[in-house]
Amino acid sequence: MTTLNPDIPAPELTDALNDAVATMKAFGQTVLTPELLLLTFVRHDDFNASRILRHMSQERGFKLAEFEKTVERMAKLRKGRDGKLDFIANNEEHIHLSDEMLVVLDEGRGIANALDEVQVGTHHALGAMSERGVSTSAFLQRHGVTPDAMTDKLMADAEIRRATSNDLVGQAQGGELKPVYYRQALLRDMSTLLALAGHRHILLVGPEGVGKRALVRSLALLLAEGKGPGGIKTLVEINEIALLTDPLKALQAGLRQAKGGILFIPNLERFFGGILDAAFPKAERPLQKAFLNIDPVIIGTVTQIAYDKRVAKIPAVTQHVHFLEVPEPDVEETAAILAVHRPHLEAEYDLQIAEESMLTAARLARRYLTETPLPAAAIQLLHRSCALVRAGSQDQNPFRPDTDGDTRLDDEDIALALSLMTGIPVTRLGVDERAKYAHMVEMLHERIIGQEEAVLSVSRAVKTARVGLKDPKRPIGSFLFLGPTGVGKTELSKALAAFMFGDEGALLELDMSEYQQEHSVARLIGAPPGYV
C-alpha cells in the first residue's frame, strides 16, 4: 500500500489529520473522509482553516454551532471508498484515505503552489473542499464558502503572511536564499539541542557581526535539503518592516506560521525592558508565553551585554532556553566564509576577485578593523574593495579612485580600500607582515639610538602576540619606561606607534600630572555611582 509523503502536509495539517483519525475511530469508521477533516476544523480554534471558518461565519451570517452539528451528521453517515493511499498516524498506524481525500490533498497542493507556498496547510485543504468533485463542496457553498470566496481569502491571507514573516525554508527551496558557510561545530550543537525532548528554545549569544543570523540561514538550507533535525520542517523569520509597523500582529502571525517548526527572532532584547527601554513592549507578554510553550521552537539572537541588561531578568525566557555561544571565527575560517560570498560579489559588482584576496581581506580586517568582529569586518572590507574597483573602472566617473582601472580585485585594491577606511597609509599596509616583524628591532633602532633592553622587551612582546601565543582577550603588553628626562622614553613610544600603525599620531598621550588629585581620576574611569 502506498503511503502519503510526510513532506506534503504542513505540520498543522498533519495535526488536523491525526485529530480526524481519532474522530474516525470514535465513529467506528475505517476510512478518513473530507467530512471528518472538516469537523476537525470546526471543533478546533488554532488551525488556519478554523480561523477562516469563523471569519466566513461572521461575513456570511451562519452559526458555527449549527454548522458543526450538520458536519457531524455528515461525517457519521459518510462511508468513503478506500483511495489506496495511507496516512501514517502518530502511532505509526496506517490509516486509509478516501478517494475524495486524495482529491482534497491534490487540489490543496495546487492551491499552495499557486500561492508560492511549499506545503499544504489546513487553509489550502479547506479551499480544496469547496471545489467541485468533493463531497463537502455543496454544503460549503450553501454557506457561502465558495471557491471564489476561498480564493480571495487565501490570497489576502498569503499577502499578510508574506508581509509579516519570511519562510526561510521556502526561500531556500525556491533558490532565493544565498548560500552560506556551514560552521559545522555550531550546527552540530544546534541540531543536538533541537533534538531534545521538551523545551528546545535556543538563544544564540555573541557580538554583533560574528554570524548568528548566518548560522540560522545555514540551518534553513539544511532543512530545505531534508538534512535538518528530525520533526522540524519549517523555519520562519519575523519580517522587520512588519515588526516596526505592528509588533504584536507580526509576532502572532510568525508564531502561527512557525507552528510545528522554528520561529527565528533576531535581536530578542528589543522585546524586553519595559515601556521605557523595550522597542516592542506590547509584544513582550505574548513572547514570554511563547517561551513557556513547546511549539513552535524559538531561536533568538542577543549580545552578551544586551542579555545581561534586559533578558536575564525574565524567568520565562531564562528558565526555558538553551544558550549557544557563537564565537568570532579565526582568520582561516573567515577566509572560507568570504570564499562562499565571492561568486555573489563578483556577480553583484561585475568583476573578478583573486582567490588569495580572501585571506588578505580576513587578515587585514582582523588587524586593522578591530571595532567590528570577524567575519563582518572582512565582509565589509571586501564590499568596499569591490566598490572601489568598480568605481575605478568607470571612465565617465569624474571622481574615480586611484586604481589601475581594470575589473580584477587583488591584494593591492584591498589595501587601498582599507587605507581609505582607516586613514593608515597604503604603503604601510602593503609591507609583508612577516618580514616587517622579523626586522622590528632594526626598524625601531632607525629612530632609537641605544636603549637595547627596552627595544628588545617591546619587540619580544609584540612578536609573541603576532604569532598567536598571547591571550587574545588581554593587552599585548604593559610597559613602564623609567629614566630621567630626555633619554628617549616618549620617542620609543612614538616609534612603536609608527611601526604598528604607520602613524605616530596613533599614540595617545596622557599627562598624569593632571590626575594628581584623588577625585580627578574620575575623568579617566568615570564617576562612581551616586557621585555628585
Rosetta blueprint (number, residue, H / E / L):
1 M L
2 T E
3 T E
4 L L
5 N L
6 P L
7 D L
8 I L
9 P E
10 A L
11 P H
12 E H
13 L H
14 T H
15 D H
16 A H
17 L H
18 N H
19 D H
20 A H
21 V H
22 A H
23 T H
24 M H
25 K H
26 A H
27 F L
28 G L
29 Q L
30 T L
31 V E
32 L E
33 T L
34 P H
35 E H
36 L H
37 L H
38 L H
39 L H
40 T H
41 F H
42 V H
43 R H
44 H L
45 D L
46 D L
47 F L
48 N H
49 A H
50 S H
51 R H
52 I H
53 L H
54 R H
55 H H
56 M H
57 S H
58 Q H
59 E H
60 R H
61 G L
62 F L
63 K L
64 L H
65 A H
66 E H
67 F H
68 E H
69 K H
70 T H
71 V H
72 E H
73 R H
74 M H
75 A H
76 K H
77 L H
78 R L
79 K L
80 G L
81 R L
82 D E
83 G E
84 K E
85 L E
86 D E
87 F E
88 I E
89 A L
90 N L
91 N L
92 E L
93 E L
94 H E
95 I E
96 H E
97 L E
98 S E
99 D H
100 E H
101 M H
102 L H
103 V H
104 V H
105 L H
106 D H
107 E H
108 G H
109 R H
110 G H
111 I H
112 A H
113 N H
114 A H
115 L L
116 D L
117 E L
118 V L
119 Q L
120 V E
121 G L
122 T H
123 H H
124 H H
125 A H
126 L H
127 G H
128 A H
129 M H
130 S L
131 E L
132 R L
133 G L
134 V L
135 S L
136 T L
137 S H
138 A H
139 F H
140 L H
141 Q H
142 R H
143 H L
144 G L
145 V L
146 T L
147 P H
148 D H
149 A H
150 M H
151 T H
152 D H
153 K H
154 L H
155 M H
156 A H
157 D H
158 A H
159 E H
160 I H
161 R H
162 R H
163 A H
164 T H
165 S E
166 N E
167 D E
168 L H
169 V H
170 G H
171 Q H
172 A H
173 Q H
174 G L
175 G L
176 E L
177 L L
178 K L
179 P L
180 V L
181 Y L
182 Y L
183 R L
184 Q H
185 A H
186 L H
187 L H
188 R H
189 D H
190 M H
191 S H
192 T H
193 L H
194 L H
195 A L
196 L L
197 A L
198 G L
199 H L
200 R L
201 H E
202 I E
203 L E
204 L E
205 V E
206 G L
207 P L
208 E L
209 G L
210 V L
211 G L
212 K H
213 R H
214 A H
215 L H
216 V H
217 R H
218 S H
219 L H
220 A H
221 L H
222 L H
223 L H
224 A H
225 E L
226 G L
227 K L
228 G L
229 P L
230 G L
231 G L
232 I L
233 K L
234 T L
235 L E
236 V E
237 E E
238 I E
239 N L
240 E H
241 I H
242 A H
243 L H
244 L H
245 T H
246 D L
247 P H
248 L H
249 K H
250 A H
251 L H
252 Q H
253 A H
254 G H
255 L H
256 R H
257 Q H
258 A L
259 K L
260 G L
261 G L
262 I E
263 L E
264 F E
265 I E
266 P L
267 N L
268 L H
269 E H
270 R H
271 F H
272 F L
273 G L
274 G H
275 I H
276 L H
277 D H
278 A L
279 A L
280 F L
281 P H
282 K H
283 A H
284 E H
285 R H
286 P H
287 L H
288 Q H
289 K H
290 A H
291 F H
292 L H
293 N L
294 I L
295 D L
296 P L
297 V E
298 I E
299 I E
300 G E
301 T E
302 V E
303 T L
304 Q H
305 I H
306 A H
307 Y H
308 D H
309 K H
310 R H
311 V H
312 A L
313 K L
314 I L
315 P H
316 A H
317 V H
318 T H
319 Q L
320 H L
321 V E
322 H E
323 F E
324 L E
325 E E
326 V L
327 P L
328 E L
329 P L
330 D L
331 V H
332 E H
333 E H
334 T H
335 A H
336 A H
337 I H
338 L H
339 A H
340 V H
341 H H
342 R H
343 P H
344 H H
345 L H
346 E H
347 A H
348 E H
349 Y H
350 D L
351 L L
352 Q E
353 I E
354 A L
355 E L
356 E L
357 S H
358 M H
359 L H
360 T H
361 A H
362 A H
363 R H
364 L H
365 A H
366 R H
367 R H
368 Y H
369 L L
370 T L
371 E L
372 T L
373 P L
374 L L
375 P L
376 A H
377 A H
378 A H
379 I H
380 Q H
381 L H
382 L H
383 H H
384 R H
385 S H
386 C H
387 A H
388 L H
389 V H
390 R H
391 A H
392 G H
393 S L
394 Q L
395 D L
396 Q L
397 N L
398 P L
399 F L
400 R L
401 P L
402 D L
403 T L
404 D L
405 G L
406 D L
407 T L
408 R E
409 L E
410 D L
411 D H
412 E H
413 D H
414 I H
415 A H
416 L H
417 A H
418 L H
419 S H
420 L H
421 M H
422 T H
423 G L
424 I L
425 P L
426 V H
427 T H
428 R H
429 L H
430 G L
431 V L
432 D L
433 E H
434 R H
435 A H
436 K H
437 Y H
438 A H
439 H L
440 M H
441 V H
442 E H
443 M H
444 L H
445 H H
446 E L
447 R L
448 I L
449 I L
450 G L
451 Q L
452 E H
453 E H
454 A H
455 V H
456 L H
457 S H
458 V H
459 S H
460 R H
461 A H
462 V H
463 K H
464 T H
465 A H
466 R H
467 V L
468 G L
469 L L
470 K L
471 D L
472 P L
473 K L
474 R L
475 P L
476 I L
477 G L
478 S L
479 F L
480 L L
481 F L
482 L L
483 G L
484 P L
485 T L
486 G L
487 V L
488 G L
489 K H
490 T H
491 E H
492 L H
493 S H
494 K H
495 A H
496 L H
497 A H
498 A H
499 F H
500 M H
501 F H
502 G L
503 D L
504 E H
505 G H
506 A H
507 L L
508 L L
509 E L
510 L L
511 D L
512 M H
513 S H
514 E H
515 Y H
516 Q L
517 Q L
518 E H
519 H H
520 S H
521 V H
522 A H
523 R H
524 L H
525 I H
526 G L
527 A L
528 P L
529 P L
530 G L
531 Y L
532 V L
